[in-house]
Amino acid sequence: MPTSKNTWKDLERRICKQFGGKRNPLSGQNSGHGTSSDCIEVSSEFENFYFEIRLRENWLHHTMFRDDVEKPAKKEGKIPVLITHKKNAKSGALVVLRLEDFLELVKNQNKTLTKK
């Protein structure tokens, strides 16, 4: 099912706001903001991040995160983190965690994360 423009634009606005910024209205090379990142004018702790926000009905890593990581982590009172790596690749592992945990991690860089 297609997603309306307003749906993904609203998602970008909500997420960028959590980073203290706003949605880049013309994300792409011609945005006039010096970046094609989806978020601009973010808080200082996020200024070195490049944001690409995507909306889909289902992502495989969301299912893996929920079933294989989040449920057992919750039982143990720990913060769930999914790390995926492409077979035979020498580098490039990806880290998946909840946005709330990422925000807390960055804002409290030298502090211990709160258990969920």
C-alpha positions in Angstrom: 0.0 0.0 0.0 1.5 3.4 -1.0 2.3 5.9 1.7 1.1 9.4 1.3 3.6 12.3 1.2 2.2 13.8 4.4 2.7 10.6 6.3 6.5 10.3 5.7 6.9 14.1 6.0 5.2 14.1 9.4 7.5 11.3 10.5 10.5 13.2 9.4 9.3 16.3 11.3 8.6 14.3 14.5 12.0 12.6 14.5 14.0 15.7 13.6 12.3 17.5 16.5 13.6 14.8 18.9 17.1 15.8 17.7 16.4 19.4 18.4 16.2 20.2 14.7 13.7 20.4 11.9 12.9 18.5 8.6 15.0 19.5 5.6 12.2 20.6 3.3 14.1 19.8 0.1 16.4 17.1 1.3 18.8 16.4 -1.5 21.7 18.2 -3.2 19.6 21.3 -4.0 18.2 21.9 -0.5 20.2 25.0 0.0 21.2 23.9 3.5 24.6 22.5 2.7 23.4 18.9 3.5 21.0 16.4 2.0 20.4 15.0 5.5 16.7 14.7 6.4 17.3 16.7 9.6 18.8 20.2 9.8 19.6 22.7 12.6 19.9 19.8 15.1 21.2 20.2 18.7 25.0 20.3 19.0 25.3 16.7 20.2 23.8 15.5 17.0 25.5 17.9 14.5 27.9 15.3 13.3 25.2 12.8 12.3 23.7 12.4 8.9 20.0 11.4 9.1 18.1 9.4 6.5 14.5 8.6 7.8 12.6 5.9 6.0 9.0 4.7 6.5 7.9 1.3 5.4 5.1 -1.0 6.5 7.5 -3.7 7.5 11.3 -4.1 7.8 12.9 -7.5 8.5 15.2 -6.0 11.1 12.2 -4.6 13.0 10.8 -8.2 13.3 14.2 -9.5 14.3 14.7 -6.8 16.8 11.3 -7.4 18.4 11.4 -11.2 18.5 15.0 -12.0 18.9 16.4 -9.1 20.9 13.7 -6.9 22.6 11.7 -9.7 24.2 14.7 -11.5 25.9 16.3 -8.1 26.8 13.2 -7.0 28.6 13.1 -10.2 30.6 16.6 -9.5 31.8 16.0 -5.8 32.3 18.6 -4.8 29.7 18.6 -2.4 26.7 18.1 -4.3 23.5 20.7 -3.9 20.7 20.7 -5.7 17.4 23.9 -5.9 15.5 23.8 -7.3 11.9 26.8 -8.0 9.7 26.9 -9.0 6.0 28.4 -12.5 5.5 32.0 -12.4 4.2 32.2 -8.6 4.8 35.3 -7.5 6.6 33.6 -4.4 8.1 30.3 -2.6 8.1 28.3 -4.1 10.9 25.1 -2.2 11.7 23.7 -1.4 15.1 20.0 -1.2 15.7 18.4 0.2 18.8 15.3 2.1 19.8 15.4 5.8 19.0 14.7 6.6 22.7 17.8 4.6 23.8 19.9 6.2 21.1 18.9 9.7 22.2 19.6 8.9 25.8 23.0 7.4 24.9 24.1 10.4 23.0 22.8 12.9 25.5 24.4 11.1 28.4 27.7 10.1 26.7 29.6 9.5 29.9 26.8 8.1 32.0 25.3 4.6 32.2 22.1 4.1 30.3 19.0 3.5 32.3 17.7 0.0 32.2 14.3 -0.6 30.7 
